[in-house]
Amino acid sequence: MIDLRSDTVTKPTEAMRRAMASAEVGDDVYGEDPTVNALEKRAAEVLGKEAALFVPTGTMGNTIAVKLHTEPGNEVICDDRAHVLDWELAMTAWFSGCLVRAVPTGNGIMTWAQIEAHIKPGNGFYAPTALVTIEHTHNMHGGTLYELASIDEICDRAHERGLKVHIDGARIFNASVASGHSVARIAQKADTVMFCLSKGLGAPVGSMLVGTATAIAKGRGLRKRLGGGMRQSGMLAAAGLIALEEMPKRLHEDHANAKWIAEGLAKIPGLALDPEKVRTNIVVFDIADTGLTFAELSAKLKAKGVLISTAGGTRARAVTHLNVSRKDCETALQVMEEVLAVCAPKVI
């Protein structure tokens, strides 16, 4: 199978497997796993923050961040297709007791003007706003990017209003490669940042939450409450260290492959997308004019050895990663052409 469903399907490299097999371990809940400690120290350095916390998943990292910055009854501002809103089982409500105030954007990128219009004061009538979360890159909108000046403005203005800012940076290294800005510069003004080791960076498991030493110390207790104390997790952290140090260097290959796929898809009748908007490793395209539902199209592609995922409604998604070569992309595009050539509605 050529698996374009997500970069979560990546397999650990041979170097990761060797590092996992020989990793020095201890009990991380006691703070005694040297490999986890090394990963957390290095992650904080790379992101330019005081401290970092190794967590099993990005969802847990985001959940902890929201809890760190809010009290029950607060509001959290995010865009209307954000991962924290749509894909994390309402943890903002369930764990933090907060209401999400969703901002319609069309591309996942909020402006400060849009955010400011949704800020609620604590005046006895409204649930007061406490936190702004931004997603960079944005998953469901095809890996879209905030401009650095916009991130800075959001952080500066939010802090002036007494609000915290969290970046859901699951793919922040993709954002860094595409924008030319270091992850530390992107994260500079944010209060916390979560990023995944297990997506484009290829580690088998794990994400990192970075922030101040005080916040991360509190976050460690929240991780335990959520069941994230993993004991001898140095074997996982060993792969994470390689992911952090080595794998960002090859992300440009995924971006080039995604762009190539997008340009090819744009030429197929019935598919709608703008290849110029594809800047990272996610391609979202509309299949409405093919006359097929997503379930029908995905089944036909799967029968020919290609897997894609849904982006909701009539939108489909293809994600490139380290286990998809340019040859795989060529084959996948050929299969798409073959399937839609048979299914294309006749023009009268």
SVG drawing of the C-alpha trace seen along z (x, -y; Angstrom):
<svg xmlns="http://www.w3.org/2000/svg" viewBox="-26 -45 49 49">
<polyline fill="none" stroke="black" stroke-width="0.4" points="0.0,0.0 1.1,-3.6 -0.2,-5.2 -1.0,-8.9 -3.5,-9.0 -1.2,-10.8 2.4,-11.3 1.4,-9.5 1.9,-6.2 5.7,-6.6 7.9,-3.7 10.9,-4.3 14.2,-4.3 16.9,-1.6 18.9,-4.2 16.0,-4.7 15.5,-1.0 19.1,-0.6 19.0,-3.5 15.8,-2.1 17.4,1.3 20.4,-0.1 18.8,-3.0 19.8,-3.6 16.6,-3.8 15.3,-4.5 12.0,-5.4 10.8,-8.6 8.1,-9.2 10.8,-9.5 12.8,-11.7 15.4,-9.0 15.3,-8.1 18.5,-9.6 17.4,-9.3 14.1,-11.0 15.9,-13.7 18.3,-14.2 15.3,-14.5 13.5,-17.0 16.6,-19.1 17.4,-19.1 13.8,-19.8 13.8,-22.9 17.0,-24.1 15.8,-23.6 12.6,-25.5 14.3,-28.2 12.3,-27.5 13.2,-26.8 11.9,-23.3 10.1,-20.5 7.9,-17.5 7.8,-14.2 4.2,-13.0 2.7,-10.0 0.6,-12.1 0.0,-15.5 -3.5,-15.4 -2.1,-15.0 0.3,-17.8 -2.4,-20.2 -4.7,-19.1 -2.0,-19.8 -1.3,-23.2 -4.9,-24.3 -5.2,-23.3 -2.0,-25.2 -3.4,-28.4 -7.0,-28.3 -9.5,-27.9 -12.8,-26.1 -15.4,-28.4 -12.9,-30.3 -13.1,-30.6 -10.4,-29.4 -10.2,-31.0 -9.2,-28.9 -10.1,-28.6 -13.2,-26.7 -11.3,-23.7 -8.7,-23.5 -7.3,-20.1 -8.0,-21.1 -11.7,-21.6 -12.5,-18.8 -10.0,-16.0 -9.3,-15.8 -12.6,-14.4 -13.6,-17.7 -10.8,-17.6 -10.9,-21.4 -14.3,-20.9 -13.9,-17.6 -10.5,-18.1 -10.2,-21.9 -13.9,-22.8 -13.5,-25.5 -15.7,-26.7 -14.2,-26.9 -14.9,-30.1 -14.3,-29.2 -13.3,-31.8 -14.3,-31.1 -11.3,-31.7 -11.6,-29.7 -7.9,-28.8 -7.2,-28.1 -5.2,-31.2 -6.6,-33.7 -5.8,-37.4 -5.4,-39.5 -8.5,-41.5 -10.6,-38.3 -9.3,-37.1 -9.8,-40.5 -13.4,-40.6 -14.1,-37.3 -12.3,-38.2 -14.8,-38.2 -14.3,-40.3 -14.9,-38.9 -17.8,-41.2 -20.3,-38.8 -22.1,-38.0 -19.5,-36.3 -17.1,-33.4 -13.8,-35.4 -11.3,-34.6 -8.0,-33.1 -6.2,-31.5 -5.6,-31.8 -4.4,-28.6 -3.1,-28.7 -2.3,-25.7 0.9,-26.0 0.9,-24.2 -2.9,-23.8 -3.9,-20.2 -7.4,-20.4 -6.6,-23.3 -3.8,-21.6 -0.7,-22.6 -1.3,-26.3 1.1,-28.6 0.9,-31.7 3.3,-34.5 5.9,-35.1 4.7,-38.7 1.2,-37.5 2.3,-35.1 4.3,-37.9 1.3,-40.2 -1.1,-37.7 1.3,-36.9 2.1,-40.6 -1.5,-41.8 -2.8,-38.7 -0.3,-39.3 -1.2,-43.0 -4.8,-41.8 -3.6,-39.3 -4.2,-36.2 -1.9,-33.3 -1.0,-31.8 -0.4,-28.2 0.9,-26.9 -0.3,-23.5 2.8,-23.0 2.3,-19.3 4.1,-20.0 6.1,-23.1 9.3,-21.7 7.4,-21.5 6.5,-25.2 10.1,-26.0 11.4,-24.4 8.7,-26.0 9.1,-29.5 12.8,-29.6 12.4,-30.6 13.8,-28.5 11.4,-26.7 12.9,-28.8 12.0,-32.0 8.5,-30.8 7.9,-29.8 9.7,-32.8 6.7,-34.7 4.3,-31.9 3.8,-30.7 3.7,-27.0 4.3,-25.0 3.4,-21.3 5.2,-19.5 5.0,-15.9 8.0,-13.6 5.8,-10.9 4.6,-12.7 7.0,-14.1 10.0,-13.5 9.3,-9.7 9.5,-8.6 7.2,-5.7 5.6,-7.5 5.7,-10.8 5.3,-14.5 6.8,-17.4 5.4,-20.3 7.7,-23.2 7.4,-26.3 8.6,-27.9 10.1,-25.7 7.2,-26.6 4.6,-25.6 6.4,-22.4 6.8,-21.4 3.0,-21.7 2.4,-20.0 4.3,-17.0 1.7,-16.5 -1.1,-16.9 0.6,-14.3 0.4,-11.8 -3.3,-12.6 -3.9,-11.8 -2.1,-8.5 1.0,-9.7 3.7,-8.6 5.4,-6.0 8.2,-4.7 11.1,-3.3 10.3,-5.4 13.9,-6.0 13.5,-3.5 10.9,-5.8 12.9,-8.9 15.9,-7.4 14.0,-7.4 12.7,-10.9 16.2,-12.2 17.1,-11.0 13.8,-12.4 14.6,-15.8 18.2,-16.0 18.2,-14.3 14.8,-14.2 14.0,-17.9 16.8,-17.9 14.8,-15.8 11.3,-17.5 11.9,-19.5 11.6,-16.2 8.1,-15.7 7.1,-19.3 8.4,-18.8 6.5,-15.6 3.3,-17.2 3.7,-20.0 4.3,-17.6 1.1,-15.6 -0.9,-18.8 0.2,-19.9 -0.8,-16.6 -4.1,-16.4 -5.0,-19.9 -4.9,-18.6 -7.4,-15.8 -11.0,-16.7 -13.4,-16.7 -10.7,-17.6 -10.5,-21.2 -7.4,-22.6 -4.8,-25.4 -1.3,-23.9 0.2,-27.3 -1.3,-27.1 0.5,-23.8 3.6,-24.8 4.2,-21.8 3.4,-18.1 -0.4,-18.2 -2.6,-18.3 -6.4,-18.9 -8.5,-18.7 -12.3,-18.8 -13.8,-15.8 -17.4,-17.1 -17.3,-17.4 -16.3,-13.7 -19.7,-12.6 -18.2,-10.2 -18.5,-10.3 -15.2,-10.2 -16.1,-6.6 -16.5,-5.6 -13.4,-7.2 -11.2,-5.9 -12.5,-2.4 -11.6,-2.4 -8.2,-3.8 -7.6,-1.3 -8.4,1.6 -5.6,0.4 -3.1,-0.1 -3.4,-3.7 -4.7,-5.1 -6.0,-8.7 -8.0,-10.3 -10.9,-12.7 -10.7,-16.3 -14.5,-16.5 -17.4,-16.7 -16.3,-16.4 -12.7,-17.2 -9.9,-14.6 -6.4,-14.7 -3.1,-13.3 0.0,-13.6 3.6,-12.9 6.2,-11.6 9.5,-9.7 8.0,-6.3 6.5,-7.7 9.0,-8.2 8.6,-10.2 8.0,-7.0 5.2,-6.2 3.8,-9.6 3.9,-9.0 2.2,-5.7 -0.5,-7.2 -1.2,-9.9 -1.5,-7.4 -4.0,-5.4 -6.0,-8.5 -6.1,-9.3 -7.2,-5.8 -9.9,-5.7 -11.4,-9.0 -11.1,-8.4 -13.5,-5.5 -15.8,-7.4 -15.8,-10.9 -19.3,-12.1 -19.9,-12.5 -20.1,-16.1 -23.2,-16.6"/>
</svg>
